[in-house]
Amino acid sequence: MVEENLPEESFELDTLRQHWNTYAERLKKEGKQNIASIMQMHQPDLTDPSTLTFQVANDMNKVEMTREIEQLLPFLREKLRHYGISIELNITESIREESVFSPQEKYQHLLKINPVLETLRKNFDLDF
């Protein structure tokens, strides 16, 4: 049964983002860390008054977000009192984090984060 005359009130981008972040925090508390992290990588934008756009890093994130939209969309529609909104997902290659592949590259990456690792490596006579 399709309900008619559902509200489509206007809303501010800041209000949308507050509810988006509230939802992501709720997911985190439920132990759904992965989808919460995806949602917190970037903030949604408005392309028009009824269309949200959200940037994801890759196809896998897009699949996970597509599944989550089934619960996210009703939540946002109710909170924003705008039942005509939709969410559009876009893959943005530039979001990808720097990938570290070889053991040496991983070590160099960790060394940037914590230089004390070099002292540990020397003290325990580890290779690299």
Backbone bond lengths (Angstrom), bond angles and torsions (degrees), N, CA, C in turn:
res aa  C-N    CA-C-N  psi(-1)  N-CA   C-N-CA  omega(-1)  CA-C   N-CA-C  phi
1 M - - - 1.459 - - 1.523 109.44 -
2 V 1.306 116.53 122.13 1.455 122.29 179.66 1.523 108.62 -91.72
3 E 1.309 116.12 124.12 1.459 119.98 178.76 1.516 109.23 -84.34
4 E 1.309 114.78 141.37 1.462 119.93 178.11 1.513 109.25 -106.30
5 N 1.306 115.15 166.47 1.458 122.73 177.16 1.526 113.57 60.83
6 L 1.317 116.31 32.04 1.464 119.21 174.32 1.518 107.81 -75.85
7 P 1.328 117.04 144.43 1.465 119.35 -176.08 1.532 112.75 -65.02
8 E 1.309 113.84 147.35 1.465 121.43 172.87 1.521 107.41 -133.98
9 E 1.318 114.58 62.92 1.453 120.65 -178.61 1.527 110.44 -71.74
10 S 1.314 115.35 149.97 1.463 118.49 176.88 1.526 108.48 -76.35
11 F 1.324 115.79 156.04 1.462 120.64 -178.72 1.517 108.66 -147.40
12 E 1.313 114.27 159.21 1.463 121.35 179.92 1.523 109.93 -89.65
13 L 1.317 116.65 151.61 1.464 122.21 177.34 1.528 110.67 -58.15
14 D 1.328 117.58 -39.90 1.465 120.85 179.44 1.526 111.75 -61.53
15 T 1.321 116.91 -39.05 1.466 121.39 178.67 1.521 109.81 -65.23
16 L 1.327 116.22 -44.32 1.464 121.11 176.79 1.518 110.22 -56.66
17 R 1.309 117.40 -47.93 1.463 121.86 -177.65 1.529 112.00 -65.57
18 Q 1.327 117.51 -34.61 1.468 120.19 176.54 1.527 110.26 -62.35
19 H 1.336 116.76 -46.46 1.465 120.29 -179.90 1.529 110.96 -67.96
20 W 1.323 116.85 -36.49 1.468 122.32 176.89 1.533 109.28 -58.48
21 N 1.329 115.77 -48.62 1.469 121.11 -178.83 1.527 111.78 -67.84
22 T 1.316 117.15 -36.07 1.469 121.01 175.93 1.525 109.93 -60.94
23 Y 1.317 116.09 -44.38 1.461 121.01 179.77 1.535 110.51 -63.35
24 A 1.342 116.21 -44.02 1.469 120.58 179.52 1.526 110.80 -62.34
25 E 1.327 117.85 -39.90 1.461 121.48 177.95 1.530 110.73 -64.90
26 R 1.318 116.23 -38.27 1.463 120.29 177.79 1.533 110.20 -62.70
27 L 1.337 116.29 -41.60 1.468 120.35 177.20 1.523 110.88 -60.99
28 K 1.317 115.56 -41.53 1.465 120.79 179.74 1.524 110.51 -59.71
29 K 1.333 116.38 -45.22 1.465 121.41 179.74 1.524 111.30 -64.81
30 E 1.333 117.14 -29.05 1.466 121.60 178.74 1.529 111.63 -81.56
31 G 1.329 116.93 -1.49 1.456 120.81 178.62 1.520 113.75 87.47
32 K 1.314 117.50 11.02 1.468 121.75 179.72 1.530 108.53 -94.76
33 Q 1.330 114.79 65.30 1.465 121.76 -173.80 1.524 113.14 -61.86
34 N 1.330 116.50 -39.68 1.459 119.80 -174.02 1.524 111.56 -62.83
35 I 1.317 116.78 -52.72 1.460 119.59 -178.15 1.531 110.73 -67.95
36 A 1.337 117.26 -33.95 1.464 120.38 176.49 1.523 110.30 -62.94
37 S 1.325 116.88 -41.21 1.472 120.93 178.52 1.519 111.28 -64.26
38 I 1.321 116.44 -41.66 1.465 120.18 178.61 1.525 109.57 -60.62
39 M 1.328 116.31 -44.09 1.464 120.10 -178.88 1.522 112.23 -66.58
40 Q 1.337 116.82 -28.26 1.452 119.39 -177.49 1.530 113.72 -92.34
41 M 1.338 116.77 -3.18 1.466 119.36 177.89 1.529 111.17 -63.43
42 H 1.320 115.37 -38.00 1.463 121.61 179.94 1.515 108.97 -144.80
43 Q 1.305 115.18 167.57 1.453 120.95 176.99 1.533 108.77 -101.66
44 P 1.320 117.27 148.75 1.466 119.56 177.44 1.525 110.52 -71.50
45 D 1.309 115.24 156.89 1.465 121.80 175.64 1.516 108.62 -122.52
46 L 1.313 116.03 167.37 1.465 121.58 176.00 1.521 108.95 -108.93
47 T 1.345 116.43 124.00 1.465 119.39 174.99 1.514 109.27 -87.05
48 D 1.304 115.45 -35.66 1.460 122.46 173.17 1.528 106.30 -149.74
49 P 1.321 118.94 176.32 1.467 119.86 -174.66 1.541 115.48 -59.31
50 S 1.331 117.76 -14.90 1.469 119.55 -177.81 1.524 113.87 -121.46
51 T 1.324 118.35 2.54 1.462 120.47 -176.60 1.522 110.76 -124.23
52 L 1.338 115.14 119.38 1.457 121.65 174.62 1.519 107.32 -94.22
53 T 1.303 117.37 141.11 1.460 120.46 172.52 1.519 107.44 -118.30
54 F 1.324 114.06 141.21 1.459 119.53 179.33 1.521 108.32 -135.88
55 Q 1.330 115.47 132.50 1.462 122.23 -178.38 1.524 109.99 -91.83
56 V 1.326 116.70 130.40 1.463 121.94 174.37 1.521 108.55 -119.92
57 A 1.333 116.53 160.30 1.461 121.32 -173.34 1.522 113.86 -82.27
58 N 1.341 117.68 -28.38 1.465 118.72 -174.43 1.524 110.79 -159.08
59 D 1.327 115.21 177.92 1.466 120.76 -178.49 1.521 112.30 -62.47
60 M 1.324 117.66 -37.51 1.461 121.25 -179.29 1.530 110.69 -62.49
61 N 1.325 116.37 -45.18 1.461 120.00 177.45 1.524 111.14 -62.67
62 K 1.339 115.55 -36.80 1.465 119.73 179.23 1.525 110.39 -64.40
63 V 1.328 117.22 -41.76 1.465 121.23 178.54 1.534 109.86 -62.31
64 E 1.329 116.88 -45.87 1.460 120.47 -179.41 1.527 111.71 -63.99
65 M 1.326 116.72 -41.88 1.466 120.13 178.89 1.527 110.84 -67.53
66 T 1.319 117.15 -37.26 1.463 120.57 178.59 1.519 110.41 -59.61
67 R 1.327 116.08 -42.07 1.472 120.08 177.12 1.523 111.28 -64.60
68 E 1.317 116.63 -41.58 1.465 120.75 -176.09 1.527 112.18 -72.12
69 I 1.314 117.35 -24.64 1.465 121.05 -178.63 1.526 111.24 -58.30
70 E 1.326 117.54 -29.42 1.472 120.62 179.22 1.527 111.88 -58.16
71 Q 1.340 117.55 -33.25 1.456 120.81 177.07 1.534 111.80 -96.21
72 L 1.317 116.49 -32.83 1.460 121.65 -177.25 1.527 111.95 -67.52
73 L 1.309 116.60 -44.68 1.462 120.66 -175.13 1.537 112.52 -61.04
74 P 1.339 119.21 -48.50 1.471 118.01 176.78 1.532 112.77 -60.48
75 F 1.330 116.53 -37.00 1.466 121.15 178.04 1.528 110.12 -60.27
76 L 1.346 116.35 -50.43 1.467 120.03 -178.69 1.522 111.44 -66.56
77 R 1.311 117.05 -40.22 1.471 120.19 179.99 1.526 110.63 -59.35
78 E 1.322 115.62 -43.58 1.465 119.04 -179.45 1.524 111.17 -68.32
79 K 1.332 116.87 -47.19 1.467 120.66 -176.99 1.526 111.87 -64.82
80 L 1.330 116.80 -38.41 1.467 121.02 -177.77 1.526 112.31 -87.84
81 R 1.330 116.15 -9.50 1.466 122.73 -175.63 1.531 110.48 53.54
82 H 1.319 114.48 44.42 1.471 121.94 178.06 1.521 106.94 -138.81
83 Y 1.334 115.61 96.53 1.457 120.94 -172.25 1.528 113.65 -85.71
84 G 1.334 116.82 4.21 1.457 119.84 179.14 1.517 113.69 -101.86
85 I 1.336 117.49 4.18 1.463 118.82 -176.07 1.528 111.84 -75.04
86 S 1.320 114.23 153.40 1.461 121.40 175.07 1.524 107.79 -136.54
87 I 1.327 115.30 163.67 1.468 120.57 -179.46 1.514 108.54 -120.20
88 E 1.316 115.96 129.49 1.458 122.73 178.02 1.529 107.86 -112.34
89 L 1.328 116.36 126.86 1.472 120.97 -179.82 1.522 109.55 -101.54
90 N 1.320 116.61 134.70 1.458 122.24 178.00 1.522 109.35 -126.91
91 I 1.323 115.36 137.87 1.464 120.14 176.78 1.521 108.24 -89.50
92 T 1.321 115.58 126.27 1.454 121.43 179.47 1.513 108.13 -119.62
93 E 1.299 116.31 110.45 1.463 121.56 -176.71 1.523 112.75 -60.48
94 S 1.315 118.19 -30.77 1.466 120.39 -176.38 1.521 112.80 -69.68
95 I 1.331 117.83 -12.00 1.466 120.67 179.94 1.526 110.79 -73.55
96 R 1.293 117.69 -25.84 1.458 120.86 -175.45 1.521 111.66 -52.31
97 E 1.298 114.61 134.99 1.456 119.61 177.35 1.524 108.92 -77.18
98 E 1.315 114.82 157.94 1.453 119.96 177.75 1.525 108.84 -61.30
99 S 1.316 116.00 123.81 1.462 120.18 -178.90 1.524 109.97 -88.87
100 V 1.319 115.09 141.35 1.448 121.39 178.52 1.519 106.99 -116.30
101 F 1.340 117.26 125.63 1.452 120.00 -171.12 1.522 114.82 -109.94
102 S 1.308 118.67 -62.97 1.457 120.60 -173.98 1.532 110.53 -78.13
103 P 1.349 116.78 160.51 1.472 119.28 177.06 1.532 112.02 -57.44
104 Q 1.335 116.32 -39.33 1.469 119.65 179.10 1.527 110.65 -64.02
105 E 1.338 116.89 -42.30 1.463 120.53 178.48 1.535 110.69 -64.98
106 K 1.322 116.47 -40.30 1.462 120.20 177.95 1.528 110.10 -62.10
107 Y 1.337 115.78 -43.75 1.456 119.97 179.97 1.532 110.59 -62.66
108 Q 1.325 116.71 -45.26 1.470 120.47 179.47 1.528 110.78 -61.37
109 H 1.314 116.06 -38.95 1.464 120.78 178.68 1.534 110.01 -64.02
110 L 1.328 116.76 -46.70 1.464 120.44 179.01 1.524 111.57 -66.21
111 L 1.326 116.14 -33.44 1.463 121.14 178.44 1.535 110.99 -63.79
112 K 1.324 116.08 -36.37 1.473 119.84 176.44 1.525 110.34 -62.95
113 I 1.320 115.71 -37.81 1.460 120.77 -178.42 1.524 110.94 -73.95
114 N 1.352 116.05 -41.45 1.460 120.27 -176.66 1.535 110.06 -141.93
115 P 1.329 117.34 94.06 1.467 121.91 -177.74 1.532 114.60 -60.90
116 V 1.328 119.09 -18.43 1.460 122.53 -179.81 1.529 110.67 -65.02
117 L 1.310 118.11 -17.69 1.465 121.42 177.91 1.528 111.47 -57.66
118 E 1.316 116.72 -33.85 1.464 119.80 179.61 1.528 110.36 -63.25
119 T 1.325 117.77 -39.72 1.465 121.91 177.44 1.528 109.90 -62.86
120 L 1.319 116.72 -44.45 1.464 120.61 177.88 1.531 111.13 -61.43
121 R 1.312 116.26 -42.49 1.459 120.75 -179.16 1.529 109.98 -60.57
122 K 1.331 116.44 -43.55 1.460 120.56 -179.92 1.526 111.77 -69.51
123 N 1.327 117.07 -44.18 1.472 121.12 -178.92 1.524 112.41 -61.10
124 F 1.317 117.32 -36.35 1.454 120.78 -177.86 1.533 112.13 -100.50
125 D 1.327 116.14 10.07 1.461 122.97 176.32 1.549 111.62 51.09
126 L 1.333 114.90 51.57 1.464 120.37 179.77 1.515 110.47 -90.74
127 D 1.327 116.14 152.97 1.466 120.70 -179.48 1.518 111.56 -80.83
128 F 1.328 114.29 152.55 1.463 128.39 169.31 1.462 107.89 162.34
